């Protein structure tokens, strides 16, 4: 008798890790494991024992031989998850900056038809401030979000945060492997989804900013912000027929 094939989508959580040895154990203990089918950790050559601790905790773990950067590590983690049969990929950092309470509602958004789900830290203007974000970052982030939301034509309020849920359908339609290896990777992917008119949704996400995790420096923030304008320029160029590599359809 043949075994019945399940139509239930496989949900995989990917922990993008870099020097997370101090937070990994407590984060993993509080993570709602019942909501996912598999957890994968990809350590970006931390060298601080993150990979060894993940193995000790029983997490399916991979270690990059060299540091690939945030975007480079994301590409590898996504590739591993897809190779292992993931249909829905939860992207959450094991440093505890984003709380996993957003996972269940995000999965519901996917079941409702969303191809990409983003967290929203700004359910109230002061919410990130209360969780420890630097006060000088609030207004610039809000202004950047408004500008990018209007430019991309999407009804999303927080495009520059770190909790995301991807679907296999999305990843098969966008050329994410050509994205940068830095933090701009995620904004490029959002722009790619908007270009392909893939439904994007958002859910409230709670944050916990402490120590180094209170956010990037002013210099890094400015560099990132200016880089988003280049992505928007490429987005509009693609709409006019001048299609850059990141907005091309992926090669089969």
N, C-alpha and C positions, 0 to 999 in steps of 0.2 A: 504493500500500500504506500503510495507516494505521500511524502510529508507536505502538508498544506503550506503555501507560501503566504506570509503575512504582508498585508498592504500598509501596515503601520509604519510611518516614517521613522527612521533612526535619528535620534537627537543626540548630538555629541557636544560636549563642552570642551573648549580648548583654553587652557591656561597658558597665556603668553608670559613667560617668566624671565625676569632679569634681576638677579640679586634679591630674591624673595625668600631667602632662608629664614628670616626673622618672622615672617607673617604666614608662610605657607601652611604650617601645621594647624594653626587656629582657623585659618580661612577654610581649609579642607574639612575640618571638623564641623563647621557651620554650614557647609555647602549642601543644598537640598538634592542629594544624590538620587532620590526617588524620581526626580523630574527628567533625568537624562538616562540614556542607554550606555554611554561611555564617557569617560573623562580622559583627556590627553593633555599632558604638559610638555611644552617644548621650551627648553632652557637655552637662552641665547649666550652661551659661553660665559656664564656668570662667574664661575671660579670661586664661589663662596659656599658651595655645598648644597645649593638648591636642587641640583639634579640627583645627588645622592639621597637627600631627604625625601624627595618625591618617590624614589624607588623604595625607600624604607617604608613609606606610607602606603605602598601598593598601587600607586598611580602609574598608569601606562605612560612612560616617560621617554623623551628623546632629547639629545643634547647636540647643539650645533658645535662643530669643531672650532669655528671662529665666530665672532660676533657679526651677525647679519644685519643689525639695525632693526628697529621696530617693524617696518614694512617687510623687510626680508624675512624676519621671523614669522610674521603673519602669513606670508606666502607659503612657507614651508609647513606651518601648522594646518592651513587650509588644505594643502595638497595631501597631507597625511590623513586628515579627517575624511576627505572625499575618497581616497583610496581604500579606507576602511569602511566605506558604505554610508557615510553621513548624508542625511537629507536636510537636516536643520543643524546649524552650527552656532552654538552660544559662545561668544567671544567675551570673556571676563578675566580680569587680571587678578592673580593670586596675592596681590599686595594689600588687599582689603579696601582699596580706594572706592570701589563700587560694590554695593551690597547686593547679594543674589536674590533679594526679594522681587527684583524686576523680572526674573526669569519666567515665572508662571504666566503673568499677563502678556509677556512678549510672545510666548508660544501660542497663546490664544490669538494674538494679532496675526501670526503666520497662518494659523488655521482659518482665519477670516480672509485670507487672500494676500497678505503682505509678503513681498519678496525680501524686504530688508526692514528690520526694526531697530530703532535707535532709542537710547535712554534720553530722558529729559530731566536735567538737574533743576530747571527753573520753573517748577510748579508754582513757586512763589519767588519773587526777586531776591529775597533774603535767604532762601533755603541753602544755597552753596556757602554763603557767608557763615551761617550757623554751623555748618559742618567743617569749617576750618579754611575755606578758600581765602586767599589774600583779597582784601577789600578792593585794591586797585585793579584787580582783574575783572570784577563784575561788569562794570559798564562797557569796557571794550569788547568783552565776549558777547554781551547782549547786542551791541551795535553790529558786530561782525555777523552774528547769527541772523539778524534782520536783513542785512545786505545780501548775504548768501542765500537766504530763503527766497527773497524776491528775485534774485538773479537766476536761480535754478528753477523757480516756479513750483516749489514744493511747500506743503504746509507743515513744516517741521521747525521746532523752536530751539533745538540745541544740536547743532551739527558738529560740534567740536569736543565731544566727550568720549569716554572710553568703554561704554557698554553697547554691544551691538549683537544682533542676531542675523545671520545670513542663511539663505536657502540655497540648495543645490541648483535650483532653477535660475536664481540670480547669477551665481558664479559661473554657470555654463553660458551665460549671455554677455558677460562683460569681460574685458581683457585685463583683468586685475594683475596678471603676471607681469605686465609692462608698467605697473605703477612704481613709484619711488620706493626706496628701501627705508625711508625715514618716516616721521610721524604724518606726513602729508598723505600717506597711503590711504588712510581711511576716508579723508575728504575726497580724494580722487574717486574712490569707489562709490561714494554717495553721488558724485557728479555723473559717473557712468550709469548708475541706476536711473537717475533723472533723465539722462539722455535717451536711454532705452525705454523710458516710460514704465519702468517697473514700480509697482505700488510700494511706497515707503510709509511706515507707521512709526509711532513713538509711544513710549510708556514712561511713567515717572520712575526715576531711579534715585535711590538714596546714596549719598557719598560720605566718605570719611577722610578728610584731608589732614594729614599729620606729618610733621617733620619735612623731609624732602618731598613728600607726596602732596604738599600744598600747591604745587604747580610749577610750571617752567619759569625761568627767569624772564625779566622784561626783554632782554635782548633776544632770547629764543622765541618768545611770544611774538615779537615784532617780525622776526624772520619768517616764522610760520604764517603769520597773517598776510604778509606780502606775497608769499608763495601761493596762497589760496586764490589771489587775483589772477595769477598766471593760469591756474586750473580753469577759472571761469572764462578767461580769454580763449583757451583751447576748446572749452565747451561751446562757446558761441561760434568759434571757427568751424567746429564740427557741424553745427546746425546749418551753417552756410555752405557746407560741402567741403571745407578744408579739414579733412578728418585726420587728426594726429593719431599716433600709435595707440594711446590709451583709450581712444574712443572707437577704434576699429573692433569689429567682431572677432572673437578669439578664433584661432586656427583649430580646426578639428583634428 
